[in-house]
Amino acid sequence: MYAEERQQAIAAHVASTRRLSVSEAAAEYGVTTETVRRDLAVLERAGLLRRVHGGAVPLQPTSFERDLGERAKDAAEAKQAIAQAASELVPGDGGSILLDAGTTTAQILRFIPAERELMIVTNAPAIAATVAANPHWSLQLIGGRVRTRSQAAVGPQAVAAIAALRVDVAFLGTNAVSAGFGLSTPDLEEAATKAEMVRSGQRSVVVTDSRKFGEESLNRFATFSDIDVLVTDAGISAADQDMLSGHEIELVIA
């Protein structure tokens, strides 16, 4: 395979899977890791991808955000496994949790025993509807402006309501996880709302599939020192595991 053909294949791989490991690419194309890194440098200069520690991710605007319905189709099996693992962190009877709007956080409810007595706080109308249907769960719905893309209530009203809360565990999603930037999301008001959610929990738990590692969105809502636990899937790289360990974050791999 000529260098140009290999680089085209690498660019296509990153575009379709959203992540490429240098070591995996070297094994797949039968070249050294140094050759792969040179290929990535060429592709980055051409504006076809962005290099990150250990590999590459697609190049896209940091303010870009897909609709919730579209994101629900991504990594569906991984998200289900992550939600199930996260449900083990839900407190027992009499406990309280906060569920951020998101495709993974919404699935946590599926794995909580229906008879467990809980107070559940959320800024997601869809999650609220599920909670309200269970007589054992008490619902506290956070109000505010509901964003079309994320179906989350955000803004000053939401931030003020969350600031007055202290829940046992706050479960949050994220659009991006970066060693250099932390946890981020495209929308400024959503970032402010998430930041207050992190502060509201005695324990803050981020649930995210491994494809989001190495990506950055426009607005940071938390640094790694702000969160206690991160739940992800087995696709997380060894480098990212080491990075989280360095921040003393409890890592749960579903």
C-alpha positions as CSV (number, residue, x, y, z in Angstrom):
1,M,0.0,0.0,0.0
2,Y,1.4,3.4,-1.0
3,A,1.6,6.2,1.6
4,E,-1.2,8.1,0.0
5,E,-3.5,5.1,0.0
6,R,-2.7,4.4,3.6
7,Q,-3.4,8.0,4.6
8,Q,-6.8,7.9,2.8
9,A,-7.7,4.7,4.6
10,I,-6.6,6.2,8.0
11,A,-8.7,9.4,7.3
12,A,-11.7,7.3,6.4
13,H,-11.3,5.1,9.5
14,V,-11.2,8.2,11.8
15,A,-14.2,9.7,10.1
16,S,-16.3,6.5,10.6
17,T,-15.2,5.4,14.1
18,R,-14.3,8.9,15.5
19,R,-11.1,7.6,17.0
20,L,-7.8,5.9,15.9
21,S,-5.1,4.3,18.0
22,V,-1.5,4.7,16.6
23,S,-0.6,1.1,17.8
24,E,-3.8,-0.4,16.2
25,A,-3.2,1.4,12.9
26,A,0.4,0.3,12.8
27,A,-0.7,-3.4,13.3
28,E,-3.5,-3.1,10.7
29,Y,-1.4,-1.5,8.0
30,G,1.9,-3.3,8.7
31,V,4.0,-0.3,9.4
32,T,5.8,1.2,12.4
33,T,4.1,3.5,14.9
34,E,6.5,6.3,13.7
35,T,5.1,5.9,10.2
36,V,1.6,6.2,11.5
37,R,2.5,9.3,13.4
38,R,3.9,10.8,10.2
39,D,0.7,9.9,8.4
40,L,-1.3,11.6,11.1
41,A,0.8,14.7,10.9
42,V,0.2,14.9,7.1
43,L,-3.5,14.4,7.6
44,E,-3.7,17.0,10.4
45,R,-2.0,19.6,8.2
46,A,-4.5,18.8,5.5
47,G,-7.3,19.5,8.0
48,L,-8.7,16.0,7.9
49,L,-8.3,15.0,11.6
50,R,-6.8,16.2,14.9
51,R,-4.0,14.4,16.6
52,V,-4.4,13.5,20.3
53,H,-2.3,11.5,22.7
54,G,-2.0,8.0,21.3
55,G,-3.9,8.6,18.2
56,A,-6.4,10.8,16.3
57,V,-10.0,12.0,16.3
58,P,-12.1,13.8,13.7
59,L,-11.7,17.5,13.2
60,Q,-14.9,19.3,13.8
61,P,-16.0,22.7,15.2
62,T,-16.0,22.8,19.0
63,S,-19.5,24.3,18.9
64,F,-20.9,21.5,16.8
65,E,-23.7,19.5,18.4
66,R,-25.9,16.8,17.1
67,D,-29.6,16.3,18.2
68,L,-30.3,14.0,21.1
69,G,-32.2,11.6,18.8
70,E,-29.2,11.2,16.5
71,R,-26.8,10.6,19.4
72,A,-29.1,8.0,20.9
73,K,-28.1,5.7,18.1
74,D,-24.4,5.9,18.8
75,A,-22.7,3.1,20.7
76,A,-26.0,1.9,22.0
77,E,-24.7,-1.4,23.5
78,A,-21.8,0.4,25.2
79,K,-24.2,3.1,26.7
80,Q,-26.5,0.4,28.0
81,A,-23.6,-1.4,29.7
82,I,-22.3,2.0,31.1
83,A,-25.8,2.8,32.5
84,Q,-26.0,-0.6,34.2
85,A,-22.6,-0.2,35.8
86,A,-23.5,3.3,36.9
87,S,-26.8,2.1,38.5
88,E,-24.6,0.2,41.1
89,L,-23.7,3.7,42.4
90,V,-27.3,4.6,43.1
91,P,-27.9,4.9,46.9
92,G,-30.4,2.7,48.7
93,D,-33.9,3.5,50.1
94,G,-34.2,7.1,51.1
95,G,-31.4,8.3,48.9
96,S,-31.4,11.1,46.3
97,I,-29.8,11.3,42.9
98,L,-29.6,13.9,40.1
99,L,-29.9,12.7,36.5
100,D,-28.6,15.1,33.8
101,A,-30.3,15.1,30.4
102,G,-28.6,12.7,28.1
103,T,-28.8,9.4,26.2
104,T,-26.7,7.4,28.8
105,T,-28.1,9.0,32.0
106,A,-31.6,8.3,30.8
107,Q,-30.9,4.5,30.7
108,I,-29.7,4.4,34.3
109,L,-33.4,4.3,35.3
110,R,-33.8,0.9,33.6
111,F,-31.4,-0.7,36.1
112,I,-32.7,0.8,39.3
113,P,-35.0,-1.6,41.2
114,A,-38.5,-0.2,40.7
115,E,-39.4,-0.7,44.4
116,R,-36.5,1.4,45.7
117,E,-37.6,4.5,47.5
118,L,-35.7,7.4,45.9
119,M,-35.8,11.2,45.3
120,I,-34.8,11.8,41.7
121,V,-33.9,15.3,40.5
122,T,-33.6,16.0,36.7
123,N,-33.6,18.7,34.2
124,A,-34.8,16.4,31.4
125,P,-38.6,16.3,30.8
126,A,-38.3,12.8,29.2
127,I,-36.6,11.4,32.2
128,A,-39.1,13.2,34.5
129,A,-42.0,11.4,32.7
130,T,-40.4,8.0,33.5
131,V,-39.8,8.9,37.1
132,A,-43.3,10.3,37.6
133,A,-44.8,7.0,36.5
134,N,-43.2,5.1,39.4
135,P,-45.0,5.4,42.8
136,H,-41.8,4.6,44.7
137,W,-39.8,7.5,43.2
138,S,-40.3,11.1,44.1
139,L,-39.6,13.6,41.4
140,Q,-38.1,17.1,41.5
141,L,-38.1,18.6,38.1
142,I,-35.6,21.4,37.3
143,G,-37.2,24.2,35.2
144,G,-35.7,26.5,32.7
145,R,-35.4,27.0,28.9
146,V,-35.5,23.5,27.3
147,R,-32.9,23.3,24.5
148,T,-34.0,21.6,21.3
149,R,-30.8,19.7,20.7
150,S,-30.3,18.2,24.1
151,Q,-33.8,18.3,25.6
152,A,-32.3,19.8,28.8
153,A,-33.6,22.6,30.9
154,V,-30.8,25.2,31.2
155,G,-30.3,28.8,32.0
156,P,-30.3,31.0,35.2
157,Q,-33.5,29.4,36.5
158,A,-32.1,25.9,36.3
159,V,-28.7,27.0,37.7
160,A,-30.4,28.7,40.7
161,A,-32.6,25.7,41.4
162,I,-29.7,23.2,41.3
163,A,-27.5,25.5,43.5
164,A,-30.0,25.1,46.3
165,L,-29.7,21.3,46.2
166,R,-27.4,18.7,47.8
167,V,-28.0,15.2,46.4
168,D,-26.2,12.0,47.3
169,V,-25.1,11.3,43.8
170,A,-25.1,13.5,40.7
171,F,-25.0,11.6,37.3
172,L,-23.8,13.7,34.3
173,G,-23.1,13.1,30.7
174,T,-20.5,15.0,28.6
175,N,-19.9,15.8,25.0
176,A,-16.1,15.6,25.2
177,V,-13.3,14.4,27.5
178,S,-9.8,15.8,27.0
179,A,-6.7,15.4,29.1
180,G,-5.8,19.0,28.5
181,F,-9.2,20.7,28.7
182,G,-11.3,18.5,31.0
183,L,-15.1,17.9,30.4
184,S,-16.9,20.1,28.0
185,T,-20.1,20.7,26.0
186,P,-20.9,23.0,23.1
187,D,-23.6,25.3,24.7
188,L,-22.6,27.9,27.3
189,E,-25.9,27.7,29.3
190,E,-25.7,23.9,29.3
191,A,-22.1,24.1,30.6
192,A,-23.2,26.4,33.4
193,T,-26.0,24.0,34.3
194,K,-23.7,21.0,34.3
195,A,-21.1,22.8,36.4
196,E,-23.7,23.4,39.1
197,M,-24.8,19.8,38.9
198,V,-21.2,18.7,39.6
199,R,-21.2,20.9,42.7
200,S,-24.6,19.7,43.9
201,G,-23.6,16.1,44.4
202,Q,-21.8,14.6,47.5
203,R,-20.4,12.4,44.7
204,S,-20.3,13.4,41.1
205,V,-20.3,10.6,38.5
206,V,-19.7,11.2,34.8
207,V,-21.0,8.5,32.4
208,T,-19.6,8.6,28.8
209,D,-18.7,6.2,26.1
210,S,-15.0,5.9,25.3
211,R,-15.3,7.5,21.8
212,K,-15.6,10.9,23.5
213,F,-12.1,10.8,24.9
214,G,-9.6,13.1,23.2
215,E,-12.4,15.4,22.0
216,E,-13.0,19.0,23.1
217,S,-16.2,21.1,23.0
218,L,-16.4,24.9,23.3
219,N,-17.3,25.2,27.0
220,R,-15.7,23.4,29.9
221,F,-18.0,22.6,32.8
222,A,-15.6,20.6,35.0
223,T,-12.0,19.7,35.5
224,F,-11.0,16.2,36.5
225,S,-10.5,17.3,40.1
226,D,-14.2,18.2,40.2
227,I,-15.5,14.7,39.7
228,D,-15.3,11.6,41.8
229,V,-16.2,8.7,39.4
230,L,-16.1,8.2,35.6
231,V,-18.0,5.2,34.1
232,T,-17.1,4.2,30.5
233,D,-16.7,1.2,28.3
234,A,-13.8,-1.2,27.6
235,G,-12.8,0.9,24.6
236,I,-10.9,3.4,26.8
237,S,-7.2,3.4,26.0
238,A,-4.5,2.6,28.5
239,A,-3.2,6.1,28.1
240,D,-6.6,7.6,29.1
241,Q,-6.8,5.1,32.0
242,D,-3.4,6.3,33.3
243,M,-4.5,9.9,32.9
244,L,-7.6,9.4,35.0
245,S,-5.6,7.5,37.6
246,G,-3.2,10.5,37.9
247,H,-6.2,12.6,38.8
248,E,-7.3,10.1,41.4
249,I,-10.6,9.5,39.8
250,E,-12.4,6.2,40.4
251,L,-12.7,4.6,37.0
252,V,-15.5,2.1,36.4
253,I,-15.2,0.1,33.1
254,A,-18.5,-1.5,32.1
